[in-house]
Amino acid sequence: MSSVTPPTAADEPGSNRAATLVVLGASGDLTRRLLLPGIGSLLAQEPDREVRVIGADRDERPDGDFDAEVRAALTEGGAGDEAVERVAAASSYLRTDATDSASLQRLLEAAAAPAPGTDAAEHDGERRVVLYFALPPAVTAKVCSALLDVDLPAELHLAMEKPFGEDEAGARALNALVARLVPEDQVHRVDHFLGMSTVLDIIALRFANRMFQAVWTGEHVESIEIAYDEALALEGRAGYYDHAGALRDMIQSHLLQVMALVTMEPPASITDRDLRDAKAAALRATRLWGGDATTASRRARYTAGTIETADASGERSERSVPSYVDEDGVDPARGTETLAQVTLEVANSRWAGVPITLRSGKALGVTQKHVVLTFADVRHLPSGLTGPDPKDRLVIGLNPDTMELRVTTNASHDPLGLAQSVMRADMRQASLRPYGEVLGGILDGNGMLTVRGDAAEECWRICDEVLAAWAADEVPMEEYPAGSDVPEAWGAALR
């Protein structure tokens, strides 16, 4: 199977790959755990890439503290010693109130200036500056308002973490605000799922294989399931998760983006504009199955139970998990769900009539992270073949990266009996972490692996009706013991 290497702006003649990454909210967990190691994986592949990192936050930090954090995180990501030292030496931390225009002005001036210890005569001219918002949506909006009074660099790009807004109206208002700052092609709404190797390979699987391309329609596909079920419970993230829940955290952003790739029409080329146009068209055509949130959605949260896990060596262990409502920091009155499922339809000529189920949950005993295409039965089964005709399925594993084709064959005990055989393959092993893949495009000024403004609004439109029904208690809150499988009544494609 082909693999997809996204083209970058750096591949275009005259493109300047020198960039400064300014991280607002640099003292947060996201920077140390994901952003900087992602840059490290990028430097492992491209050791000569010129990138400078400036951390910014309200906190005062001791001299050398941020430099040490940069070194450790880049090394963790796989960068070589020479690249680590070069980038760390050019990096710095500035105490900044990101909601204050004067403070932002000083920060952006520092980002556009030569790095500390660099001869001004050797400065390579105007650099691309990427302002990365590692901030909650409400703070992001305040920062954008403050930027209206700042002299912005011409090559300023804005990178914003999910969620982008808190509903469709909020996303639309934030889009209007951002449009006053920079053009849309300089805005990158980050969804790291778009940098996952298997998600990228869906493009190759669909469009570079005649066998799959021919059957990738509602005429041949009976249903689609996109699931990301996890064994992890709350893990101390109540401050964020109890306000978000499974639908906002996973389905509204990540899984709808995967769905758009699975269902979009073939783009003319795998480029920024064509790919994002195709995804946006699929999202615009998406509706709740049956048009009713009360029948098209389900929600649940975990009760006390035991989760069995395995370490890297395969040794298994068990741990007790309290009920979600008893976890530290949880407000039971919020009614936050830890397992969410929504069934949708892409109402166009390719997919009309095909139920597409998106599901994600926490504290589950059987974790399923996959895209499953279940194929329709043959129109005529010749008489003489015995036994039930099993469903043929294509299963694309999202973590780990695998592919299974489950097809109907003869049973081993009966040449005319029907059984199912599984052909399994490991997908390519990515050389970049998901954040490295996405950040590489952003630093090069390419938005192909980020979310366009209209697509962000559509994702909220799809979910807002469900969230309203849940807020009105029109959909019951079910329960499942921690460590159990997805409830049988939810109809998971694979059990």
ABEGO torsion letter per residue (X at the ends): XBBBBBBBAAABBGBBABBBBBBBGAABAAAAAAAAAAAAAAAAABAABBBBBBBBBABBBBBGAAAAAAAAAAAAAGBBAAAAAAAAAABBBBBBBAABAAAAAAAAAAAABBBBGBBAAABAEBBBBBBBBBBBAAAAAAAAAAAAABBBBAABBBBBBOBBEABAAAAAAAAAAAAAABBAAABBBBBAAAABAAAAAAAAAAAABAAAAAABBAAABABBBBBBBBABBAGGAAAAAAAAEAAAAAAABAAAAAAAAAABBBBABBBAAAAAAAAAAAAAABBBBGGBAAAABBBBBBBBBBBBBBBAAGBBBBBBBBBAAABBGBBAAAGBBABBBBBBBBBBAAABGBBBBBBBBBGBABBBBBBBBBBBBBABBBBGBBEBBBBBBBBBBAOBBBBBBBBBBBBAABAABBBBBBBBBBBBBBABBAAAAAAAAAAAGBAAABBBAAAAAAAAAAAAAAAAAAAAGABBBBBBBBGBBBBAAAGBABX
